[in-house]
Every structure is written in C-alpha cells, then in structure tokens.
Amino acid sequence: MAVRVDQELRESQGPWSPEWFGEPSVPGRASGPGDPGGPAGPCGSGESVAYGAAARALGLNTREFELAVQLGEVRTVSTGLGRRVACGELRRVTTAEGFPEALIARLRVVGTAEGAELLGITQGRLTRLARGGFFAPVRFYVNRYRAVVWLYLASDLTEFAVRQPELLSGRTPPGLSAALAAGEDWRAAKWRSRRIGQLLAQTEDPWERAAVLASVLGSVELASAVSDPYERAHLRELRPALVRMRPEAGAIRDVIDTVVTADDPREIRRYRAALASSLDDARRARSAPRPDAGPPPVPGDRAPVPGRPRSLWQKLIGRR
C-alpha cells in the first residue's frame, strides 16, 4: 500500500530533504515473506533476528519499521548482539487480525496538508490545534528553507477528532486564541515528551534512564542540574540521539538542536526534577565511572542509548 506523499514532503527535494534523516521521500514497501524474492522466513532455528530481517519479514521499509519500534507496535529485546526482534514477536505481529494493512494504517504519517484534509478542516486550524498541544507530532524534518516541518500519526488525528469534535469547527476557544497570540507553541515540547517516553520504554538501567532525561537539557542546564563532572560525562556518553541524523546534515544541526532541547522554563523544571529522581536511583545502583588519574572531563555533545520508568514518566507528562 503506497501512502500518498504530503505536499510538504514533495517540496523538500533540496539539500535539506527528509533523506538527510534517512526518511524516504516516497514511502514504499520492502519485500516480505509473501513477495517474490522476499525471504521465506527470517527466523529459521534462531530465537531473534536483526532489525533489517524483521523489517523485511513484516513488509516495512526502514523508516516504517523504526516508527513501529518507537510506537511499541513491534517489541524488541536486548541481546548480546544489541537490540533485536524475537521470532515469537514476529509471529505475534504477522498473525494479528488485519495484518499487514492494519499495521500500516497505524503507522501512517501525515503532514499539515494531508492531516487537514483527513479531518476536513483548514491547514491553519490544524496548525493552531497542534500549536495548542492537542496532539503530539510523531516526527519532523527540516526543509530547504531551514524550517521545521511537523508530521503526525493519522490515527492520532482521527482519535482527536472523535474525542473533541467541537474544536473542528466554529470559533477558536478564547483561551487557545490568547495563548497562540502570546506565541505559545507546544509542538516541539509535545514531540520531545513523546520521544523521551519511547526511549524510557526501552531500558531498565537507571543510568541509561537518567541519560534519556538529560538528553533534552542544554549544556548549561545539565551542568546546573548535575554538578559532578564525572556523572555529567557518563550521562553524555550514554544519552541517546533523539533523531537519527546523517553526518552531512550538520548544516542544519542548529535547527535540530532547537527542536530536541527543552527551552520553556516549566518544561525544563519538569525534566530537571525527573532527572534528579532518576539520578538518585542510578547512584544507589552504582557510581559513575571515575578514572584514577587525569583531569575531569569537559562538557561535550550528544551520543546514543535508551531508557524507561513509569512513575518517573508521570512527572514529565503533567500539563501546565
């Protein structure tokens, strides 16, 4: 099933197109078990398979499979070879009712134009609702004009329409109008919240969980929140890349940093409080590595890994 490409995706064929993030400009299907030339089955006698084999078995392209993992549609396991997909999980997904159409529908991503058409509203209204925080973007990219283009799950938009149909027509509620007039825009914060939740769901290790929370704090905020330089260095070593970016996308790194870094004081306070709680757990589990000799580490930038706690996560999703 080919997903229709949104206007904003079509216009981004310049040097900052979605391909810079590994996003195909025209989504397509990878060969799967039922396709000619597709693998007969990835598992054989093994208990788990690598992501590439799992994606082919499910008939998903790379970005669709990545999204399926992030959304928990496909569960992964940690092994000595890294995170993989258990054969039993592949069987669960492929034998589910409506596979593969139902899975692909849940993974359908739309931009502003296609999302507005889906809900039968104007693009301006959809943008106002998104800025007001009524639904969270699931992905973004930077276009040729260095502007952030937000993408949404089609299922999120339709669920919102069922939940709050009164917001699809008529006058914009006064409170929302006032907030938008004051410049409020919750899209980046909502995306960060969603992405952090996805990463927290992927690990039980307390230091990795703390690193996930630290990943949205700028260097100044992190230094203020974590005074020990060795602990900061350990968090920087473990913290995940919130977006997958190719090396040549460095030209737009500053734009990406504005999306992945918390900037609202209320949001920063929530992440700092959650980080402090997570660090307490991490310190009880084990100390951060401390070399026997040499100067303390200096602040650096980001690096990869994932995370999880439920009670801790409640602190982050509380609204204003």
SEMARVEX-579477 format. One record per residue: x, y, z of N, C-alpha, C, O in turn. Coordinates in steps of 0.1 Angstrom, whole numbers, plus 5000, padded with zeros to 4 digits. Each point is the difference from the previous one (the first is absolute). Last residue first. Layout:
! SEMARVEX-579477
XYZXYZXYZXYZ ...
! end
This chain:
! SEMARVEX-579477
500652215321500450125007499550015014500350095007 499849424976499850124993500350125009500449985011 501749514991499150095007499950134992501050054995 502049574996498850034991499050085007498950034994 505249845027500350074988498850034992500050104992 500049655049500550135003500150094987499950125001 499249414998498850085003500350155003499350094997 504149564996499450064988498850095003499850104992 502249645042500850124997499450074988500050124999 498149475013499750115009500750124997499550115001 501649534971498650044999499750115009499550114996 505349774980499249985012498750054999499850104993 504849814970498649965004499450045014500049885005 504450164946499550005014498549965004499249984991 505950054969498550015003499649995015500949995009 503850174953499449895009498650035004499550114996 505150184976498849925001499849905012500949965006 501350594987500349864996498949915003499050045006 502650554994499249885002500649874995501050004993 502250415023498650004994499449875002500349925009 503350325025500049974986498650004995499250075005 504250105040498749984994500149974985500950064993 503149805039499450124996498749984993499849894994 503149815045499650014987499350144997499550075009 504449865028498649974999499650024985500650094993 504549795015499150115003498649964999499749904992 504149735021499650084989499050115004499349995010 501249505012500950124998499450084988499249954993 498549675023500950015012500850134998500450065011 494649894969501449964997500950035012499750095007 495049804993500950115003501449954997500549915007 493849974983501449974999500950125003499750114996 495549855028500550034987501549964999500750025010 496349715025500650134998500450024985500249904993 495649795025501550004999500550144998499250094996 496349805020500349884993501549984998500649895002 497650505018499849885009500449874993500549915007 499650494968501150005010499849885010501149955004 495550124964501249964994501149995009500849905000 495050275015500049864998501349954994500449895003 499250575002500149935013499949854999500849935007 498750334954501449995005500149945014501049935002 494750154980500649894993501549995004500549885001 497150485016499449885005500749884994500349905007 500850524976500549995013499549875007500849935007 497650184950501449964999500549985014500749905003 495050274993500049864997501449954999500349885004 499250585003499549925012500049854997500449925009 500850364956501050015010499649925013500849935006 496150124958501149914997501150005010500549895003 495950425003499549865001501149904997500249905007 500850564988499949965014499549865001500549925009 499750264948501449985006499949955014500749915004 495350234975500549874995501349965006500349895004 498050545006499249905006500549864996500049915008 502150464971500449995014499249895008500549925008 500550064939499050075008500349975015500349895003 502349914961500350155002499050075009500350105005 502149384977498950075007500350145002501250045004 500649654955500450065013498950075007499450094993 500549714962500349895010500350055014500149925009 499050384953498849915002500349905011499149975008 504250344979498950075005498849915003499250035008 504649794970500250025015498950085006499749985012 500449964941499649885007500150025015499249955008 502450394965498549994999499549885008499050015007 505650054988499550105009498550005000499450025011 502949694959500149955014499450115009499449965010 501350014940498750045007500049965014498949995007 504849924965499750144996498750055007499850125001 501949425002500650105009499650144998500050085009 499149484967498950095004500550115011499250075005 503449564976500050114991498850105003499950114994 500849475030501150105003499850124991500350115005 495249635008501249974993501150115002499750115002 496349745033500450104990501349964993500949955007 494649915028501149944993500450104988499250034992 498750105058499749984986501249944993501250025004 499050035042498650004999499549994985498949954998 505549855027499750104990498550004998499449904997 502749965051499749964987499950114990499850125004 503449805042498750064996499849974985500950004992 503049865036498949914998498850064993499249934995 504950325015500449884993498849914996499949934990 499550455037500250044986500449884992499749994988 499949955058498750024994500150044985499249964992 504749995033499449874999498650024993499649924991 502850475021500649934989499449864997499849974988 498750285049499650064988500649934988499349984989 502149885053498649964997499550064987499349934992 504850205023500149874995498649944998499849924990 500750525028500449994986500149864994499849984988 496950245051501249914999500449984985499249954992 496850305021501350075003501249924998501150054998 493849984982500949895004501450075002500750024991 495750264998499349895006500949895005499649945010 502150444967499450055012499349895007500050005013 502049914946501050035009499450055014500649975010 496549964954500549875005501150025010500049935010 498250454968499049945009500549875006499849975012 502950234955499950095012499149945011500349995012 500049804945501249985008500050085013500549955010 494749914970501250064995501249995009499849965012 496049694986500550115007501350064993500949924996 496649674993499350124995500450135007499550104997 502349455013500350034985499250124995500450054990 499549745055501050104998500150054986500550114997 496749525015499450135005501050124998499650114998 501949464991498950034991499450145004499850094992 503549715035500650064988498950044990500150104994 498749675046500450145003500650074988499750124998 499249434997498850075002500350155003499450094994 504249615004499550024987498750095000499750084992 502149775049500950114994499550034986500150114995 497649545028499850135006500950114994499550124998 498549434978501250045006499950155005499650084993 497249664981499750005015501350055007499950025012 497950054934501049965009499650005015499150085003 498350064957500949914995501149955009500849914996 495650445009499449865000500949894995499749895000 501550585002499949955013499449865000500349925009 499850314951501349965004500149945014500749915002 495250284980500449884992501449945005500149885001 498350525018499249895005500449874992500149905006 501850514980500649955013499249885005500749915005 497650294957501249944997500749955013500549885000 495550385004499749874994501349924997500149885003 500450565013499349915011499749864994500349905007 501450434963501049955010499449915010500649905003 496450304967500949904993501049955010500349885001 497150475015499249874999500849894993499949895003 502050544999499949945013499349875000500449905007 499750354953501349945004500049945013500649895002 495450334985500449884991501349945004500149885001 497250515018500449885007500449884992500249895005 499350684997500149894990500549885007501249995004 497250575006500249865004500049904989499250024990 500250495010501249934995500249865004501049944997 495450405012501250025008501249934995501150015006 494749934973500450144998501250035008500850094996 497349495010500750014987500550144997501050024995 496449915044501349935002500850014986501250035001 494450145000500950085008501449945001501050074999 495649684980500350124992501050095007501050054994 497249585029501049964990500450124992501250014997 495450075034501349965007501149964990501150045002 494450054981500850125004501349975007501050074997 496949594966499750035014500950125004501250014997 497449944953501049955008499750045014499850125003 496149834963501150095004501049935009499749915007 497649794958499650115009501250085004501149984994 499749504996499250104993499750125010500249995012 502449625001500249994985499250114993500250024988 499749885060501150084996500350004985500950084996 495749655026499650145001501250094996499750124996 500749405008499550044987499650155000500050074990 502949595040499650145001499550064987500650094994 500449435011500050045014499550155002499350025009 501349784947498949935007499850055014498950025006 504750154969498750044994498849945006499050065002 505449805010499750135006498750054994499250065008 502349544975499649985014499750135006499050015008 502850004949498649955000499549985014498850025002 505750114993499150114996498549955000499150075004 504349625006499950105010499050114997499250045008 501949644959499249945010499850105012498950005006 504150104959498750014996499049955010498950065002 505950135011499449884997498550024996499350085006 504550304984499149945010499549864996500049974989 504150465002499249894995499349935011500550005012 502250504975499649915009499149894993499250034991 505050324996498749954995499649895009500749905002 502950555000499649875006498649964994499150085001 504750244974498850005008499749865005500249904992 503350274976500449985014498850025010500250045011 499749934940500050145005500450005015499850105007 499649504968501150074994500150145005501150074998 496849595036499950014986501150094994500950045007 498549615037500350144997500150014984500749934994 496349725041501250024992500250144997499150095002 498149545034500250134993501149994991500949905001 495249795032501350014993500150144994499050074999 497349805028500849875001501350014994500949925003 495550465021500749954988500749875003500549985011 495250165018501550014999500549954987499549904994 495750355026500649874995501450034998500550114997 497150245022498949905000500449864995499349905003 503150565003500449885007498949895001500049925009 500550534968499350005013500349885008499649995012 501950054943500850105009499450005014500750035010 497049724959501349935003500850095009500649965009 495350214974499849905010501349935004500249965012 500050364954499750065013499749905011500550025011 500349834945501250055005499750075014500849985009 495549874966500849885005501350055007500449955010 496950374969499449955012500849895006500249995012 501250184946500250105011499449955013500750025011 498649744950501349985005500350095011500749965010 494249904983501150084993501349965006500149965011 496149674990500150145005501150074992500749934992 497849585008499050094994500150145005498950075001 503949535008499050045010498950094994499050045007 504549794966499549885007498950045009499049935002 503550414977499049934990499449885007498849984998 504650245025498850085000499049944991498850015003 505349774999499349995013498750085000499049965005 503950074958499349885000499249985013498949944999 503850444998499050014989499249875000498850015000 504850035032498950095002499049994990498850005003 504049565000500350145003498850095001498949955001 501849495009499550114991500550135004500450035012 500149394994500450135004499650104990500249984988 498749475029499950114989500350145006499450035011 500449525010501350064999499950124990501050064997 495349655013500450065013501350084999500350085008 498149684954499150115003500450075013499950125001 502349494987500550114991499150125003500550124999 498349485022501250055006500550134992500450105006 495849674978499750075013501350065006499950115005 500549624955499350134998499850085013500250125000 501849424992500850115004499350144999500550105005 497249585019501350014996500149984984499449904996 496650055034500250114991501450034995500250094993 499349645052498950024991500250134991500450105005 503849615014499050095005498950024989500350004988 503949755008498749935001498950085006498949955001 505650224992499549964987498749925001499349984990 502950185050499650114991499449954987498950054996 502749635035498950085006499550114991498850014998 505149754990498849914998498850085006498949994994 505250215013499750004985498749924998499250044992 502649945051499450134997499650024985498950054997 503549565017498650005005499350134998498850004997 505749974993499249934990498649995004499150014992 503950405025499949865003499149944989499150064995 504250375001498649965000499849855002500649934992 503550445024499549924989498649975002499450045010 505350265011498549985000499649934987500450034989 504549865026499350125000498549975000499649895002 503549775002500350064987499350134998499950064989 499649675050501450024999500450064987501150064999 494050045016500849884999501450045000500450115000 494250095009501450035001500849865000499749925008 495450204968500649955012501550034999500650014989 494350194990501449954998500549955013499550025011 495450084962500850015012501449944997500149904993 495950364978500949884999501050015012500750105002 496050214998499349914991500849874998499549894999 501850535025499749875007499149914992499649905006 502450544982498750005005499649885008498949995005 505450054975499850115009498650005006499950045011 501149644956500749975012499850115010499849985012 498550094945499249895007500749965013499349975010 502850344962498950065007499249895007499550035011 504149834963500550085011498850065008500150005013 498949784948500449905010500550085013499649965011 499450294951498749955005500449905012499350005010 504350174965499450115009498649955006499750035011 502649674958500950035012499350105010499949985012 496849744958501250064997500750045013499549995010 497149594986500150145003501450054995500949935000 497049615003499650074988500150155002499350084994 501849545036498850075002499650084988498950065000 505149705000499049905003498650065002499049944997 504950344997499649934987498949905003499149984992 502650245045499350094991499649944988498850014995 503949745034498750025005499150094992498949974997 505749984992499249874997498650015005499149964994 503850405017499849994986499149884996499150014992 502350055054498950094995499749994985498950004996 503149575028500450145000498950084994499049954994 499949595033500650054987500350145001499550085009 499549445025499850144997500750044987500949934995 499149625021499050055009499650154997499050055004 502849544961500450105009498950055009498849984996 501249704966500149945013500450105011500249975011 497450224948500649874999500149945014499049985006 499650494977500449945013500849874998501149985007 496850324959501350045005500549925011501250005003 495849894951499750025015501450035006500949924998 498450064955499049915004499750015014498849975004 503050454966500449885008498949915004498950055003 500750234951500150035015500549885007499849894995 499250114958501350045003500250045015501250025004 494050014980501049934992501450055003500250125000 496249935038500450064988500949914992500849925006 497450015039499149964990500350064986499349974991 503350115049499949864998499149964989500249904994 501750585001499749935012499849854997500349964988 501950564992499549864997499849935013500850015009 498450514991501249914999499449864997498949975003 498750524986500049875007501349934998500549994988 498850565013499749884991500049885009500350005012 499850604987499949875007499749884991499250024991 503350444997498849934996499949875007500749914996 502850375016499050114995498749944995499050065001 504249735039499849994985499050114996499050025007 504450005035498649994997499849994985500450094993 503849985034499649864996498649984997499549894999 502550535010499849935013499849854997499649935009 501150364956501150035008499849935014501049985007 495650014959501149904999501250025009500749915003 495550404993499949905010501149894998500349935010 501050554971498849914998500049895011501049995007 502050424980499549965014498849924999499050025008 503250164953501049935008499649965014500849935006 495250104958501350075001501049935009499849895004 495450014987501049924992501450075000500849964992 494350105029501350005007501049924992500649905006 494650174985500850124997501450005005500950084997 495949565010500450024985500850124998500949994991 497449935052501049904997500550024985501249994997 495250265018501250055007501249904997501150054999 494549844986500650114992501350045006500950034993 497849465016499450145003500750114992501249984996 498049494989501050095006499450145002499450064991 498349445011500150124991500950095007500050035012 500549444993499450115007500250134991501150024996 498549444990500850125000499250115007498950024998 501249425005499150125000500950125000500850025009 
! end
